[in-house]
Amino acid sequence: NYEEAMRRVRKLLELDFEAEAEKQPNPHYNVVWAVFEAFNK
């Protein structure tokens, strides 16, 4: 469903990427969140 996909994307884009990276115990997630943040700028 298009509306559901757009809600999920909007929710992802509204996240605080640095805070999300700190929540993860695995340091590799820091890279994932950094990539999301770079594309979001």
C-alpha positions, 0 to 999 in steps of 0.5 A: 500500500502506497500510503503505508510505505510513505508513512514508514519512510516519513517516520524513518526520515524524522528520526534522530539518527545519532540517537538511534545509532547510540541505541544499538550495541553493534558498532556496525549500525553506526555506519548504517545510521550515518549513511541514512543521515548523509542521504537525508541532508 
